[in-house]
């Protein structure tokens, strides 16, 4: 390495050529790096979905969920299976073991299902697929005085245009579903001697498009086709149906009503009482968020002028703008920090030296971006913060080399010798300090889970920065320094520069040096005092003065007010309550100055909220409220509380909640999972836990994922029915056909999918009285009324049933207002008191899920990381210092830095978060860098024969400027973030607080504690040496 340093320092153009290469690599990286919100990470998750039209959640569990579980549960590559059974479908989420091959897993799961699964009648084949992650770019809304069909065509046209322009996928909410409904009456089909199923079969025999081969090869080949499938209301009504005993048949339109309409049961959206469709352009992880946003914005600009009169294209939410704002935020703070760094460099260093050190910052950053692109990284909000964190680190190495070079030059060495000797003398301490910083950050790469996947870009960025910095400070900087110093004169500094140098030297020699002498007179007292302060800082945490919140809650810009009424509530009643919600939230808007709410959107027949799959039905409704999100506006909790005070809940409402999307992991602060037992047992235990959670202030939106469903009528075959040769299967098939209907065919018209459905008339399907007169055809062909062959038993059903690894499960969840309560404390209380009693009472097992589970997994990984980091750092230091004891003089700086970090959170009024813990690791690597340089200088002085005490004092003074500079530049780079008020910066502030306050306090104590520890080590060695000498020279006793 020394040879390379000499080569680049002596060569005229080598340093510049290498600098140009680093700049070019960085420019390529800037051009090709993708921009996105969070880092990309692998999802080893497979999903399975299976449909069974008309089946209840209980039927789906027995007929689909459990058989699918049994067919795949023995596969070794599966880590866990979560299954949900709900009306008409079963859905699985399968997590694979670490290192499993996703393609092989897909094949194995599909093969086992195909071989072992016997589907119940009417169920569709399961669909097995890998979970693909899409990210929303924007949320757009098309609304206006349009018919449902016009709105549907406009939305689908928008989808095609966006896809053509390069958008990967477009998702819709509230898109009208067109269907052609063929309705007949029970009396009519009974008079024809048919069931709904047999009528459907006869329609399909006449209304199909089928290929019929080719003919006429000798006369010019022709293809034959049968085109009998009707594709509009008239053609379908004119379909001729064959009847037993009738040679002519009957026209379908004469026995049924055919209507071309929108599905009347489907959820739909309205904005200001007009129909609306939400359009959501999405990207994959291989696309750039900002590039996709540019495409979307261009389409909006082109489309808006072409919309029909009165139609609006509204931008509800621009998710890409959050990323753009955070990039601008970090760039603004980064540039401010860079300005502070440059000012500090020019205050302490020769202007020419400061210039070349400053130039190394953009060069190293560009090289970092080149390395990041080479290894498949991205520009995201986490990696950008890592770069700001590295702003001070990136110049640390260059400062140490440049400061030592300048010292040698000012002592009389030539520019070339100064550059060579400075870089060679600092090679070992700088490389070792860089390795210890890498060692401190590397364990963060082993943190698993969602948190580890999101935050792993910070250690990656820091490691890339350190590599680039080492290249710059040893292969580029020495050459530039020797050329720059060679062009000037030793005494050419201006009056201001000389005054600054005199002031610094005067402070160092007349204030700092005597201070170190005083400390060394009582080193044990100094060390004990520092450790006492550390214990007091830990007391701030244990005493509750500084609380721990796993992830900071950052207000989003959207609220969802969801209502669930009792089954049987009319849609009009639900809509009236949604109108009440809209009126009250608008009243809140006026109270806060008409600058809080941007838009409101009604979601009819659907219950939706962030992180939950929407329930659908006539008794559900949601009001979506889009906020302005202004910095000077009230907090979301204030808005929600003011809104709740104005809301009057009507009779018949079962559940009502107001939720908001928050930054951070998608899980909730409180999630408790119960497993074992049956659905009734789980529900009873869940209700008891919910009652306990309601006793805590600040806890809201308490619910579970095992909701009560509609009232069920359990049909049982009577003895008379059995005597009539009617089986349960035949009865169930006729009932499903009558009330659920049957899809006859599906065709596409202008890109729009249209289902043709056959069912009883809507008036009959929606009336319980139909059951009393519904004709049933027995096995012998006779027609009897339903009550003759069946009885009914009323039962309360469940909307969903959950299973985890083959056992029934339920998750109780709740939100927590961090300003009032602490989720960690609440969970701790429940786990130690109420939860054991409830699980013992009902015979269940419990586990903590959500953010609490993420917290425990992260803590476990971090404990291992601490041991790994300390071991690696000690090994590196012991190797560099050739001593087993000296590394402890460096390691003692770590808890001192933590003292400052904890105190900084207390002074700033912040809770500790997982980002603070990440900052602790980074702080540990940064703090010990100063100690390494000081101890290495002490080692060199000892090697020249200096007295131990004088060597400690001299080393402290010689490295005083370098220690101050490296710390001040890092602090200056991050300080602007501490005073940032934007929501985008709130989750970064705890990490910045950790490093800024920890490094500020740690630097002061490093200049006090490291000399003290070195003094204690040397005193201990001297005492041992004196005892050894005394023992070896003592006279032997007389025999």
Secondary structure by P-SEA (a helix, b strand, c coil): caaaaaaaaacccaaaaaaaaaaaaaaaaaaccccccbbbbbccbbbbbbbbccccaaaaaaccaaaaaaaccccccccbbbbbbcccbbbbbbbbcccccaaaaaaaaaaaaaaccccccccccbbbbcbbbbbbcbbbbbbccccaaaaaaaaaaaaaaaaaaccccccccccbbbbbbbbbcaaaaaaacccaaaaaaaaaacbbbbbcccccccccbbbbbbccccccaaaaaabbbbcccccccccccccbbbbbcccccccccccccbbbbbbbbbccccccaaaaaaaaaaaaaaccccccccccccccccaaaaaaaaaaaaaaaaaaaaaaaaaaaaacccaaaaaaaaaaaaaaaaaaaaaaaaacccccaaaaaaaaaaccccaaaaaaaaaaaaaaaaacccaaaaaaaaaaaaaaaaaaaaaaaaaaaccccccccaaaaaaaaaaaaaaaaaaaaaaaacccaaaaaaaaaaacccccccaaaaaaaaaaaaaaaccaaaaaaaaaacaaaaaaaaaaaaaaaaaaaaaccbbbbcbbbbbcccccccccccccccaaaaaaaaaaaaaaaaaaaaaacccccccccccccbbbcccccccccccbbbbbbbbccccccccaaaaaaaaaaaccccccccccbbbbbbcccccccbbbbbbcccaaaaaaaaaaaaaaaaacccccccccccccccbbbbbbbcaaaaaacccaaaaaaaaaaacccccccccccccbbbbbbbbccccccccccccccbbbbccccccccccccbbbbbbbbbcbbbbcccccbbbbbbccccccccaaaaaaaaaaccaaaaaaaabbbbbbccaaaaaaaaaaaaaaaaaaaaaaaaaaaaaaaccccaaaaaacaaaaaaaaaaaaaaaacccccaaaaaaaaaaaaaaaaaaaaaaaaaaaaaaacccaaaaaaaaaaaaaaaaaaaaaaaaaaccccccccccccccaaaaaaaaaaaaaaaaaaaaccaaaaaaaaaaaaaaaaaaaaaaaacccccc
